[in-house]
Amino acid sequence: MQLSIPTPTTSAVAIGPLTIHFYALCIIAGTTVAIWLGNKRFIKAYPQAIGVVGDVAIFAVPFGVIGGRLYHVITTPEKYFGARRHLMDAFRIWNGGLGIWGAITLGTVAAYFAYNRIARSRELPSFLAFADALAPGVLIAQAIGRWGNWFNGELFGRPLDAPWALRIPQYLRPAGFEHIATFHPTFLYESIWCLIAAAILIAFSGRFPVGAIFALYISIYSFGRFFIEGIRIDEAHTVGGLRLNQYVALIATAGGVVAFTRILRRTR
């Protein structure tokens, strides 16, 4: 048999009346790591900030999940609205479908207001310093969260004949690919890219002005996501041969580079 990465035969486990979805466990595990690392980095630079990361996460995490789901539903409405569709499926996030762009945007907005509310009563640095401290951990959280797609057998790429190809069971293969068994494991590509990006941010922490690390996070992640997104074969809206998420990735990459450049120039 050809060497390949198998798709798990189950994506959940039942314990009595409780069903635990591995997709949700990946998100929880990633969030836990992000909070732990972010807290460690932030209080190392600002000892008076003990407990701040956890307090902000109480607001940022749920809003990040809501933002991610809203982005997914808005950009793929045909999955939830119309004939033979069930609106309640929009709330079943354990089946997959969290847009990272929406998660970052709404999660960051919630974190901004929560952090500034706390900062008023304590001697804390600007929100950008807080964002810099959290950025590597968020990338690691994304790396862990992508394994939820593996458990669900979703968001894989074009057909691939290689030892690292992902073997997809027939019932999960999209139309037109029923007789093809192995595909690009895009979840693995993105997970590795996020870990590489996190290592880069940690290596350069303290070498750039406040806010630069977060800008690098946006630009580096989005740059890699553009190419990984182009490999995927799941249904998506396309314009000019590019998927919608590729355009978003291009805009985010450019925005991150511009922000990083301006921060350096302003400091100089």
C-alpha positions in Angstrom: 0.0 0.0 0.0 1.2 3.5 -0.9 2.7 5.4 2.1 0.4 8.3 3.1 -1.1 10.1 6.1 -4.4 8.5 7.1 -7.5 10.5 7.9 -8.8 9.6 11.4 -11.8 7.3 11.3 -13.6 9.4 13.9 -13.8 13.1 14.7 -15.5 12.8 18.1 -15.9 10.5 21.1 -19.0 10.0 23.2 -18.8 9.9 27.0 -22.3 9.1 28.2 -24.6 11.9 27.0 -21.6 14.2 26.2 -20.0 14.2 22.8 -16.5 15.6 22.6 -15.4 16.8 19.2 -11.7 16.7 18.4 -12.0 19.9 16.3 -13.1 21.7 19.5 -10.3 20.1 21.5 -7.7 21.4 19.0 -9.1 24.9 19.4 -9.1 24.7 23.2 -5.5 23.3 23.2 -4.3 26.0 20.9 -6.0 28.7 23.0 -4.4 27.3 26.2 -0.9 27.4 24.7 -1.4 30.9 23.3 -2.5 32.2 26.8 0.3 30.5 28.5 3.1 31.7 26.2 1.6 35.2 25.8 1.4 35.6 29.6 5.0 34.3 30.0 6.3 36.8 27.4 4.3 39.7 28.6 5.1 39.5 32.3 8.7 38.9 31.5 8.8 42.4 29.9 6.3 44.0 32.3 6.2 42.2 35.7 3.2 44.4 36.8 1.0 42.7 34.1 0.4 39.4 36.0 -3.0 38.1 35.2 -3.7 40.6 32.4 -3.4 38.1 29.6 -6.0 35.8 31.2 -8.3 38.6 31.9 -8.2 39.8 28.3 -8.6 36.3 26.9 -12.0 36.0 28.7 -13.3 38.5 26.1 -10.9 38.0 23.2 -11.3 34.2 22.8 -15.1 34.0 22.5 -15.2 37.1 20.2 -12.5 35.5 18.1 -14.6 32.3 17.7 -17.7 34.4 16.8 -15.7 36.5 14.3 -14.2 33.4 12.7 -17.6 31.8 12.3 -19.3 35.0 11.0 -16.6 35.3 8.4 -17.1 31.7 7.3 -20.9 32.0 7.1 -20.8 35.3 5.3 -18.3 34.2 2.7 -20.0 30.8 2.1 -23.7 31.6 2.6 -24.8 28.8 0.1 -23.9 26.3 2.8 -26.4 27.6 5.3 -29.2 29.5 3.4 -31.5 28.5 0.7 -33.4 25.3 -0.2 -32.3 22.1 1.5 -30.1 24.0 3.9 -30.4 24.2 7.6 -29.7 27.5 9.3 -28.8 25.8 12.6 -25.8 24.4 10.9 -24.3 27.9 11.1 -24.0 27.4 14.8 -22.3 23.9 14.7 -18.7 25.1 14.7 -17.5 21.6 15.7 -18.1 20.6 12.1 -15.5 23.0 11.0 -15.6 26.4 9.5 -13.8 29.2 11.3 -12.3 31.9 9.1 -9.0 33.1 10.6 -9.5 36.6 9.2 -12.7 37.1 11.1 -11.2 35.5 14.2 -8.2 37.8 14.2 -10.2 40.9 13.4 -13.0 40.5 16.0 -10.7 38.9 18.6 -8.2 41.8 18.3 -11.0 44.4 18.6 -12.3 42.7 21.7 -8.8 42.4 23.1 -8.1 46.1 22.5 -11.1 47.3 24.5 -10.6 44.8 27.3 -6.9 45.6 27.6 -7.4 49.3 27.6 -10.1 49.0 30.3 -7.6 47.2 32.5 -4.7 49.5 31.6 -6.6 52.6 32.9 -6.2 51.4 36.5 -2.6 49.9 36.2 0.7 51.1 34.8 0.7 49.1 31.6 2.2 49.7 28.2 0.3 50.3 25.0 -1.9 47.7 23.4 0.7 47.2 20.7 3.2 45.9 23.3 0.5 43.5 24.4 -0.2 42.4 20.8 3.5 41.8 20.3 3.7 39.5 23.3 0.7 37.5 22.2 1.5 37.2 18.4 3.8 34.1 18.6 1.4 32.2 20.8 -1.5 33.0 18.5 0.5 31.5 15.6 1.1 28.3 17.7 -2.6 28.2 18.5 -3.4 28.4 14.8 -0.9 25.6 14.1 -2.6 23.4 16.7 -6.1 24.4 15.6 -5.4 23.3 12.0 -5.2 19.7 13.1 -8.9 19.9 13.7 -9.3 19.9 9.9 -7.4 16.7 9.9 -9.8 15.0 12.3 -12.8 16.3 10.2 -11.2 15.2 6.9 -11.7 18.7 5.3 -9.9 21.5 3.5 -7.3 19.3 1.8 -5.6 20.3 -1.4 -5.2 19.0 -5.0 -4.4 15.3 -5.7 -0.9 14.3 -4.6 1.2 11.1 -5.1 3.8 11.4 -2.3 4.7 9.8 1.0 3.3 12.8 2.9 0.0 12.8 0.9 -3.3 12.7 2.9 -5.5 9.7 2.3 -9.1 10.8 2.2 -12.0 8.2 2.5 -14.2 8.1 -0.5 -17.3 9.6 1.2 -15.3 12.8 2.0 -13.9 13.3 -1.5 -15.4 16.2 -3.5 -17.3 15.7 -6.7 -15.0 14.8 -9.6 -12.3 13.3 -7.2 -14.2 10.2 -6.2 -11.6 7.9 -7.6 -8.5 9.7 -6.2 -7.4 8.7 -2.8 -4.5 11.0 -1.8 -4.3 14.8 -1.6 -2.1 17.6 -0.4 -2.3 17.9 3.4 -2.9 21.6 3.5 -3.7 21.5 7.2 -0.1 20.2 7.8 1.4 22.8 5.5 -0.3 25.7 7.3 0.5 24.2 10.7 4.2 24.0 9.8 4.2 27.5 8.4 2.6 28.9 11.5 5.3 27.2 13.7 8.0 28.6 11.5 6.5 32.1 11.7 6.2 31.8 15.5 9.9 30.9 15.7 10.8 34.0 13.6 8.8 36.3 15.8 10.3 34.9 19.0 13.8 35.2 17.5 13.3 38.9 16.5 11.4 39.9 19.7 13.0 42.9 21.3 14.9 43.9 18.2 12.1 46.1 16.7 10.0 48.9 18.0 6.6 48.3 19.7 4.0 47.0 17.3 6.4 45.7 14.7 6.2 42.1 15.8 2.4 42.0 15.5 2.7 43.6 12.0 5.2 40.9 11.1 2.8 38.3 12.3 0.1 39.5 10.0 2.3 39.8 7.0 4.3 36.5 7.4 1.2 34.4 8.1 -0.8 35.9 5.3 2.1 35.5 2.8 2.2 31.8 3.4 -1.6 31.5 3.5 -1.9 32.9 0.0 0.0 30.0 -1.5 -1.5 27.3 0.7 -5.0 28.6 -0.1 -4.2 28.2 -3.8 -3.6 24.5 -3.3 -7.0 23.8 -1.8 -9.9 22.3 -3.8 -12.8 22.8 -1.5 -15.6 25.0 -2.9 -14.9 28.7 -2.7 -15.8 31.9 -4.5 -13.2 32.8 -7.1 -12.5 36.0 -9.0 -9.9 36.2 -11.8 -8.7 32.6 -11.0 -8.0 33.4 -7.3 -10.0 32.3 -4.3 -11.6 35.0 -2.1 -9.3 34.1 0.8 -6.3 34.6 -1.5 -7.3 38.2 -2.1 -7.8 38.7 1.6 -4.3 37.2 2.2 -2.8 39.6 -0.3 -4.4 42.6 1.3 -3.4 41.5 4.8 0.2 40.8 3.6 0.5 44.3 2.1 -1.1 45.9 5.2 1.3 44.1 7.5 4.3 45.2 5.4 3.1 48.8 5.3 2.5 48.9 9.0 5.9 47.3 9.8 7.7 49.8 7.5 5.9 52.8 9.1 6.6 51.7 12.6 10.3 51.5 11.7 10.3 54.8 10.0 8.4 56.6 12.8 10.8 55.2 15.4 13.9 56.3 13.4 
